Amino acid sequence: MNSALVIFLFLAGLLLIIKGGDFFVDSAVWFAEALNIPKFIIGATIVSFATTLPELLVSLFASIQGKNVMAAGNAIGSVTANLGLIMGISVLCIPAIVKRAEFTFKGILMAVTCLLLWLFARDGNIGASESIIMLLCFVIFMTENTLAAKNNMSQAEKYEIEKKDLGKNIALFIIGIAGIVLGSQLMVDNGSEIARMFGISEGIISVTIIAIGTSLPELVTTLTAISKKQSSLSVGNIIGANIIDLAVILPICSLAAGGSAPVEMQTYAIDIPVCFGIILLSITPPLLFGKLYRTQGALMLISYAVYIAYVCVTL
């Protein structure tokens, strides 16, 4: 295939994911508000699911097509990008005070899930039983969210939604899903082709270009939150999205591939440990002091830049 066409299709897939994710988030939030669901639930569930949908679909398509290295690399790379790049930008721009009662469980669960993934990948494979354990971490996360939401139901805001908007949001929802699905497929197919064209391993391209590309919905959410001076909102969305990335994507890919998801040595020895290190960097100050600091955001960005530079140098 012509190299210019491959690059064009890859970028087209990226654009479809960005716009599709945008439409999906807007319509999903509209439906949630129309049903008078509290914003707490919207942020912790619908928005997190929506912003992680690109990672899930890219990894799932890759796994079904036998490109398991790309599936694992994208899942881990997306978490590292979400924290090192996106949360780093958020905290650097607007330091935030967090409620330790709300942050502690989610932060620790994110770290534990990453550690479990590393332990399970030590033999180069994520099996069916290990996938089920990972999915149980997700069930625990959703249970905690539901219980916390019930405690905040009295704070739920009521919205007056005009019925004429129903058709518009149904259309946006369908278009958004279609854009994400098609865009994910284009990114997997042409991302692999680009890797072959330039002699780059699929593992490398999955933890860099594709991981950053599929994390763009989180970046858009973060930049919007920054513009509205709601840094803590973006941090909550990123933490929730990361737990979904770690506890759902690889297990689903493993089960879809017949109960086996190969993990290459680079992912086990480099990508997951770096991811875990950035997780610790992101959660330690809030757990100890209840704050997110500018210096912390700068360190997260520097750590991510060093990691990407190392990955590129070792091509």
C-alpha positions as CSV (number, residue, x, y, z in Angstrom):
1,M,0.0,0.0,0.0
2,N,1.2,3.5,-0.8
3,S,3.0,5.0,2.3
4,A,1.2,8.4,2.0
5,L,-2.2,6.6,1.9
6,V,-1.3,4.6,5.0
7,I,-0.3,7.7,6.9
8,F,-3.5,9.5,5.7
9,L,-5.7,6.6,6.8
10,F,-3.9,6.4,10.2
11,L,-4.5,10.2,10.8
12,A,-8.1,9.8,9.5
13,G,-8.6,7.1,12.1
14,L,-7.2,9.3,14.8
15,L,-9.5,12.2,13.8
16,L,-12.5,9.9,13.8
17,I,-11.6,8.7,17.4
18,I,-11.3,12.3,18.6
19,K,-14.6,13.5,17.1
20,G,-16.4,10.3,17.8
21,G,-15.3,10.4,21.4
22,D,-16.4,14.0,21.6
23,F,-19.9,13.3,20.2
24,F,-20.2,10.2,22.4
25,V,-19.3,12.0,25.6
26,D,-21.6,14.9,24.9
27,S,-24.6,12.7,24.1
28,A,-23.9,10.3,27.0
29,V,-23.8,13.2,29.5
30,W,-27.0,14.5,28.0
31,F,-28.8,11.3,28.5
32,A,-27.4,11.0,32.1
33,E,-28.7,14.5,32.9
34,A,-32.0,13.9,31.2
35,L,-32.5,10.9,33.6
36,N,-31.4,13.1,36.6
37,I,-28.3,11.0,37.3
38,P,-25.9,12.9,39.7
39,K,-22.8,14.4,38.2
40,F,-20.7,12.2,40.5
41,I,-21.9,9.1,38.7
42,I,-21.6,10.8,35.3
43,G,-17.9,11.6,35.9
44,A,-17.0,8.3,37.6
45,T,-18.7,6.0,35.1
46,I,-20.0,7.4,31.8
47,V,-17.3,9.9,31.1
48,S,-14.5,7.4,32.2
49,F,-16.1,4.7,30.0
50,A,-16.4,7.1,27.1
51,T,-12.8,8.4,27.3
52,T,-11.4,4.8,27.6
53,L,-13.5,3.4,24.7
54,P,-10.8,4.2,22.1
55,E,-8.2,2.2,24.1
56,L,-10.6,-0.7,24.6
57,L,-11.6,-0.9,21.0
58,V,-8.0,-0.5,19.6
59,S,-6.7,-3.2,21.9
60,L,-9.7,-5.5,21.3
61,F,-9.4,-5.2,17.5
62,A,-5.7,-5.8,17.7
63,S,-6.2,-8.8,19.9
64,I,-8.9,-10.3,17.6
65,Q,-6.5,-9.8,14.7
66,G,-3.7,-11.6,16.5
67,K,-1.7,-8.4,17.2
68,N,-1.5,-9.1,20.9
69,V,1.7,-7.0,21.4
70,M,-0.1,-3.9,20.2
71,A,-3.1,-4.7,22.5
72,A,-0.9,-4.9,25.6
73,G,1.3,-2.0,24.6
74,N,-1.7,0.3,24.0
75,A,-3.4,-0.5,27.3
76,I,-0.2,0.1,29.4
77,G,1.0,3.0,27.3
78,S,-2.4,4.8,27.6
79,V,-2.2,4.7,31.4
80,T,1.4,6.0,31.4
81,A,0.3,8.8,28.9
82,N,-2.8,9.6,31.0
83,L,-0.7,10.1,34.1
84,G,2.7,11.3,32.9
85,L,1.5,13.6,30.1
86,I,-2.2,14.5,30.7
87,M,-2.4,14.5,34.5
88,G,1.1,16.1,34.6
89,I,-0.2,19.0,32.4
90,S,-3.3,19.3,34.6
91,V,-1.4,19.5,37.9
92,L,1.3,21.7,36.5
93,C,-1.3,24.2,35.3
94,I,-3.6,24.1,38.3
95,P,-2.5,22.4,41.5
96,A,-5.5,20.9,43.4
97,I,-6.6,20.0,46.8
98,V,-8.2,16.5,46.9
99,K,-10.4,14.9,49.5
100,R,-8.3,12.0,50.8
101,A,-11.5,10.1,51.7
102,E,-12.5,10.1,48.0
103,F,-9.0,9.7,46.5
104,T,-7.4,7.1,48.7
105,F,-9.4,4.0,47.7
106,K,-9.2,4.8,43.9
107,G,-5.5,5.7,44.0
108,I,-4.5,2.6,45.9
109,L,-6.7,0.4,43.7
110,M,-5.0,1.8,40.6
111,A,-1.6,1.0,42.0
112,V,-2.6,-2.5,43.2
113,T,-4.2,-3.3,39.8
114,C,-1.0,-2.3,38.0
115,L,1.1,-4.4,40.4
116,L,-1.2,-7.4,39.8
117,L,-0.8,-7.0,36.1
118,W,3.0,-7.0,36.4
119,L,2.9,-10.1,38.5
120,F,0.6,-11.9,36.2
121,A,2.7,-11.0,33.1
122,R,5.9,-12.5,34.6
123,D,5.5,-15.6,32.5
124,G,4.8,-13.6,29.3
125,N,1.1,-14.3,29.2
126,I,-2.2,-13.1,30.8
127,G,-4.4,-16.2,31.2
128,A,-8.1,-16.6,31.7
129,S,-8.0,-17.0,35.5
130,E,-5.8,-14.0,35.8
131,S,-8.1,-12.0,33.6
132,I,-11.0,-12.8,35.8
133,I,-9.1,-11.6,38.9
134,M,-8.3,-8.3,37.0
135,L,-12.0,-7.9,36.1
136,L,-12.9,-8.4,39.8
137,C,-10.7,-5.3,40.5
138,F,-13.0,-3.5,38.1
139,V,-16.1,-4.8,39.9
140,I,-14.7,-3.6,43.2
141,F,-14.1,-0.2,41.6
142,M,-17.7,0.1,40.3
143,T,-19.1,-1.1,43.6
144,E,-17.2,1.6,45.5
145,N,-18.4,4.2,43.0
146,T,-22.0,3.1,43.4
147,L,-21.9,3.2,47.2
148,A,-20.2,6.6,47.1
149,A,-22.8,7.8,44.6
150,K,-25.7,6.7,46.9
151,N,-24.2,8.8,49.7
152,N,-24.2,11.8,47.4
153,M,-27.7,11.3,45.9
154,S,-29.1,14.2,47.9
155,Q,-26.7,16.5,46.1
156,A,-28.0,15.4,42.7
157,E,-29.0,18.3,40.4
158,K,-32.2,18.3,38.4
159,Y,-32.1,19.3,34.7
160,E,-34.8,20.5,32.4
161,I,-34.2,18.9,29.0
162,E,-36.4,19.7,26.0
163,K,-37.7,16.7,24.2
164,K,-36.7,18.1,20.8
165,D,-33.1,17.5,21.8
166,L,-33.7,13.7,22.0
167,G,-33.3,13.0,18.3
168,K,-30.2,15.1,18.1
169,N,-28.5,13.3,20.9
170,I,-29.5,9.8,19.7
171,A,-27.9,10.7,16.4
172,L,-24.7,12.0,18.1
173,F,-24.5,8.9,20.2
174,I,-24.7,6.6,17.2
175,I,-22.3,8.7,15.1
176,G,-19.9,8.9,18.0
177,I,-19.9,5.1,18.5
178,A,-19.5,4.6,14.7
179,G,-16.6,7.1,14.6
180,I,-14.8,5.4,17.5
181,V,-15.2,1.9,16.0
182,L,-14.1,2.9,12.5
183,G,-11.3,5.1,13.8
184,S,-10.0,2.3,16.0
185,Q,-9.9,-0.1,13.2
186,L,-8.0,2.3,10.9
187,M,-5.5,3.0,13.7
188,V,-4.8,-0.6,14.3
189,D,-4.4,-1.6,10.6
190,N,-2.4,1.4,9.5
191,G,-0.4,1.7,12.8
192,S,0.9,-1.8,12.1
193,E,1.7,-0.9,8.5
194,I,3.6,2.2,9.6
195,A,5.6,0.1,12.0
196,R,6.5,-2.3,9.3
197,M,7.4,0.5,6.8
198,F,9.9,2.1,9.2
199,G,11.1,-1.1,10.8
200,I,9.6,-0.2,14.2
201,S,8.2,-2.9,16.4
202,E,4.5,-2.9,17.0
203,G,5.3,-2.9,20.8
204,I,7.1,0.5,20.4
205,I,4.4,2.2,18.3
206,S,1.6,0.9,20.5
207,V,3.1,2.5,23.7
208,T,3.8,5.8,21.9
209,I,1.8,7.0,18.9
210,I,-1.3,4.8,19.4
211,A,-1.3,5.1,23.2
212,I,-1.2,8.9,23.0
213,G,-3.7,9.0,20.2
214,T,-6.3,6.9,22.1
215,S,-5.7,9.0,25.2
216,L,-6.7,12.2,23.4
217,P,-10.3,12.1,24.9
218,E,-8.8,12.3,28.3
219,L,-6.5,15.2,27.2
220,V,-9.5,17.1,25.8
221,T,-11.4,16.5,29.1
222,T,-8.4,17.7,31.0
223,L,-7.9,20.9,28.9
224,T,-11.6,21.7,29.3
225,A,-11.4,21.2,33.0
226,I,-8.3,23.4,33.2
227,S,-10.1,26.2,31.3
228,K,-12.9,26.0,33.9
229,K,-10.5,25.7,36.8
230,Q,-11.7,22.3,37.7
231,S,-8.4,20.4,37.9
232,S,-9.7,17.9,40.5
233,L,-12.5,16.9,38.1
234,S,-9.9,16.0,35.4
235,V,-7.8,14.1,37.9
236,G,-10.8,12.0,39.0
237,N,-11.6,11.2,35.4
238,I,-8.0,10.2,34.7
239,I,-7.8,7.9,37.8
240,G,-11.1,6.2,36.9
241,A,-10.1,5.8,33.2
242,N,-6.8,4.2,34.3
243,I,-8.5,1.6,36.4
244,I,-10.7,0.7,33.5
245,D,-7.6,0.6,31.2
246,L,-5.7,-1.7,33.6
247,A,-8.5,-3.9,34.9
248,V,-10.7,-4.3,31.8
249,I,-8.8,-3.9,28.5
250,L,-6.2,-6.6,28.8
251,P,-8.5,-9.1,30.5
252,I,-11.2,-8.6,27.8
253,C,-8.6,-8.9,25.1
254,S,-7.3,-12.1,26.7
255,L,-10.7,-13.7,26.9
256,A,-11.6,-12.6,23.4
257,A,-8.4,-14.3,22.1
258,G,-9.3,-17.6,23.8
259,G,-8.0,-16.9,27.3
260,S,-4.5,-15.9,26.4
261,A,-2.9,-12.5,26.0
262,P,0.9,-12.6,25.3
263,V,2.9,-9.9,26.9
264,E,6.4,-9.2,25.4
265,M,9.5,-8.8,27.6
266,Q,9.7,-5.0,26.9
267,T,6.2,-4.5,28.3
268,Y,7.0,-6.6,31.4
269,A,10.5,-5.3,32.1
270,I,10.1,-1.6,31.1
271,D,6.6,-0.4,30.2
272,I,4.7,-1.8,33.3
273,P,7.4,-0.8,35.8
274,V,7.5,2.7,34.4
275,C,3.7,2.9,34.5
276,F,3.8,1.8,38.2
277,G,6.5,4.3,39.0
278,I,4.5,7.2,37.5
279,I,1.4,5.9,39.4
280,L,3.3,6.1,42.7
281,L,4.5,9.6,41.7
282,S,0.9,10.7,41.0
283,I,-0.8,9.3,44.1
284,T,1.8,9.7,46.9
285,P,1.5,13.5,47.6
286,P,-2.3,13.3,47.6
287,L,-2.3,10.3,49.9
288,L,0.1,11.9,52.3
289,F,-0.8,15.6,52.2
290,G,-4.2,15.8,50.3
291,K,-2.7,18.0,47.6
292,L,-1.4,17.9,44.1
293,Y,1.7,20.1,43.5
294,R,3.1,21.9,40.5
295,T,6.5,20.3,41.1
296,Q,4.8,16.9,41.1
297,G,3.2,17.7,37.7
298,A,6.6,18.8,36.4
299,L,8.2,15.6,37.6
300,M,5.5,13.5,36.0
301,L,6.0,15.3,32.6
302,I,9.8,14.9,32.9
303,S,9.4,11.2,33.7
304,Y,7.2,10.6,30.8
305,A,9.5,12.5,28.4
306,V,12.5,10.5,29.6
307,Y,10.5,7.3,29.1
308,I,9.4,8.2,25.6
309,A,13.0,9.3,24.7
310,Y,14.3,5.9,26.0
311,V,11.7,4.0,24.0
312,C,12.6,6.0,20.8
313,V,16.4,5.6,21.3
314,T,16.0,1.8,21.7
315,L,14.1,1.4,18.4
